[in-house]
Amino acid sequence: MKKSKRLVAMTCALFFTLSFTACKGKVEKSISEAVVNFDSITFTDFTQKISSDDIYSTIEKFSATDNARVTGFDGEKNTAQYIKKQFQELGFEVTEQSFPITSYLCNSTELTIGEDGNEKIDSKSLQFTKGTPKEGVTAELVNVGMGSHTDFENKDVKGKVVLMKRGEDYFKTKVERAFKKGAVGAIFYDPANEDFITATLGQLSNMPAVSIRKPEAEKLVKQLGEGKSLKATLKVDSEFKEASSTNIIATMKSKKENSGKHIVVGAHYDGVDTPAANDNASGIATVLEAAKVLSKEDLDCDVKFIAFGAEEIGLVGSKHYVESLSLEEKDNIAAMLNLDMVGVGDTLMVHTMDEGVKSLPADLAVSCINKFSLKTERTEQPNSDHSSFQSVGIPAACFAYGVDKNYHTDKDTIDKIKKENLLNACNVLLNMCKEISKNPGGFSNNKS
Ligand SMILES: [Zn+2]
């Protein structure tokens, strides 16, 4: 996930009281002032009703293999069916919403390099990299630094494999730039991190692109700097297929008379090519537990629990869901609460899509987290499913513990998950549902 920056201040023209009725205050208010009004809410401690052991064992089940739930592959599909069954057992009405996607899986990469071209170096593909013929691509290696326009100006890369640092531009942009200059392959490394880069090119690239670890990369940079001529052979075996993914939508009906407004509680269940324990088995497993607890409460409005597919290839599932809604249906969403990566780290962060986006659910969340004396931070983070809702004006907030240094790596495994985090995230989520359901019309952006 992109590193997020702290939201310092936002303009709040109308100010909310506890009962969510607006009063006028035309001065600029910071977030901390804005959330003050939620502070007199008595939040409920649900922790006795939550089983963090159950959440943990669901995560364990969902992250049992190295490529547990890759978008468009069997792991994702099987997980969807498991989730569907869980919701059905709670007595909810469950529907599946399928949509087409292009799925991608890299089976292997192999890189040999060196003066005589036979030193093996571990590599990892960038997602959506083009594959190579079986024998691979063999070419001279050239260091192009950051891979900026200027870097390419003075370099002849025609028919060569380029070595580039991470940073400044998107990977996709740099790969395209190199390809246009005639390069036949790209090798990236992260100057700020020892490990491989896990990143997506967004769509099929024109040439193979992999990453290597920083120490190996720096050794190559040094050798090239000394004028040595290095030969690289790059082999990438990857699979593309037209596939489909599915959103699982479970509706928990309120027994009380209500306005038809409802809360959406969501989490994506697909993963990148890793065990994907924290990202995002943790989120969906916590949502399943919250659903179990809420099924025994009687909220004042309906809740739709949505397990989103295909988040990792560009929020495809949540975008599809939002696009399928009529204006009235969008208007009926009181708030969207998203959980993405709630198992690792020590700060329960509350994200909104962008700096300056107003979000009463996010304000309420910060108040609630403070009430339970947990560490929190209000941040911006567009890279998850809440953005699909927030971008069309639906009030939303995303919960994520941070920071997870193993994000999108093979080290995203169950042993890093803290049960305490799962418990806290679930408790806050339950409180959010309870408070919002009391006045589901009160969280609309038009009222703030
Ligand atoms: Zn995620």
Boltz pocket constraint, residues with backbone or C-beta under 6 A from the ligand:
constraints:
  - pocket:
      binder: B
      contacts: [[A, 268], [A, 279], [A, 280], [A, 311], [A, 340], [A, 341], [A, 383], [A, 384]]
      max_distance: 6.0
